[in-house]
Amino acid sequence: MHEGSCLCGAVRFRVEGELPSPNACHCSKCRKHSGHCFVSTEVAKNALTVEGGEHVTWYRSAEKVRRGFCSACGSSLFFDPPHRDWIAIAMGAFDGPTGTRMNLHIFVADKGDYYDIADGLPQNAQ
């Protein structure tokens, strides 16, 4: 089991089972939502338990996706395509070690010009 929270602790969550390798999304929407690239892991929705869900505000950033953040402290927490059986959780919100290693960079064609990606991981333009 892996646990995490927002910055102020109003939203806490648990994920049952192992966490899949995270990806870093460099699209402009993820950068605006998180302040940089959004590194997240995709878990089955039925593996996620959220406490303090009344403090999660959902913003529909595209027709098929919404983003969840804490309404008290503003922490970016979730990327949720409601039509899918998975939800992405921000890696920075997990407490303690996750036992994972980043897997891939996506939407690198849209990345900011202020940084380079030089970690040797695969990079997908889209």
C-alpha positions in Angstrom: 0.0 0.0 0.0 1.1 3.5 -0.8 -0.2 6.7 0.9 -0.1 10.3 0.1 -1.7 13.7 0.6 -1.9 17.3 -0.5 0.3 19.9 1.0 -2.1 20.8 3.8 -3.3 17.3 4.5 -7.0 18.0 3.8 -6.9 15.3 1.1 -5.3 12.0 1.8 -5.2 8.9 -0.4 -4.2 5.3 -0.4 -3.3 3.0 -3.3 -3.5 -0.7 -2.9 -0.8 -2.7 -4.6 2.4 -1.8 -6.5 2.6 1.5 -8.4 3.3 1.3 -12.1 6.3 3.2 -13.4 5.5 6.9 -13.7 5.6 9.0 -16.8 6.4 12.7 -17.2 4.0 14.7 -19.3 5.4 17.9 -20.8 2.3 19.2 -22.5 1.3 22.8 -21.9 -1.8 21.9 -19.9 0.2 19.7 -17.5 2.8 22.4 -17.2 0.2 25.0 -16.4 -1.6 22.7 -13.9 1.5 21.6 -12.0 4.0 24.4 -12.6 6.3 22.1 -14.6 6.0 18.7 -16.2 3.4 16.5 -14.5 5.0 13.2 -13.3 2.3 10.7 -12.4 1.5 7.0 -12.1 -1.7 5.5 -13.5 -3.5 3.2 -11.1 -6.8 1.3 -11.3 -9.6 3.5 -10.0 -10.7 0.7 -7.7 -7.3 0.6 -6.1 -7.5 4.2 -5.0 -9.2 5.4 -1.7 -9.5 9.1 -1.1 -10.2 10.7 2.3 -11.2 14.3 2.3 -12.7 14.1 -1.2 -14.9 17.0 -0.4 -11.7 19.1 -0.7 -10.9 17.9 -4.2 -12.0 20.4 -6.8 -12.2 19.0 -10.4 -11.4 21.1 -13.4 -12.4 19.8 -16.8 -9.3 20.7 -18.9 -10.5 18.9 -22.0 -13.6 17.2 -23.2 -12.4 13.8 -22.0 -10.3 14.6 -18.9 -10.5 16.4 -15.6 -7.8 17.4 -13.2 -8.2 17.3 -9.4 -6.6 19.6 -6.9 -7.0 20.4 -3.3 -9.4 23.4 -2.8 -7.6 24.4 0.4 -3.9 24.4 -0.6 -4.0 24.1 -4.4 -1.9 20.9 -4.7 -2.2 19.2 -8.0 -3.2 15.6 -7.3 -5.1 13.8 -10.0 -5.5 13.4 -13.8 -8.8 11.6 -14.5 -10.2 10.5 -17.8 -13.7 9.5 -16.4 -14.3 7.1 -19.4 -11.2 5.1 -18.4 -10.8 2.6 -15.6 -7.6 4.3 -14.4 -6.6 7.6 -12.8 -3.2 9.2 -12.7 -1.8 10.4 -9.4 0.9 13.0 -9.0 4.1 11.3 -7.8 5.1 14.3 -5.7 2.0 13.8 -3.5 3.1 10.3 -2.3 4.5 10.1 1.3 7.9 8.3 1.5 9.5 6.1 -1.1 7.4 4.7 -3.9 9.7 2.0 -5.1 9.3 3.2 -8.7 11.5 4.7 -11.4 10.4 7.0 -14.1 9.6 5.3 -17.4 9.0 7.7 -20.2 8.6 11.4 -21.2 5.5 12.3 -23.3 4.4 15.3 -25.3 8.0 16.5 -25.4 7.3 18.4 -28.6 5.3 20.8 -26.4 7.8 21.1 -23.5 9.0 24.4 -22.2 12.1 26.0 -23.6 13.6 26.6 -20.2 14.8 23.1 -19.6 16.4 20.1 -21.3 15.5 16.4 -20.8 18.8 14.6 -20.4 18.1 11.5 -18.3 18.3 9.1 -21.2 14.7 7.8 -20.9 12.5 7.4 -24.0 10.8 10.6 -25.3 7.6 10.6 -27.3 6.7 13.7 -29.3 3.0 13.2 -28.5 
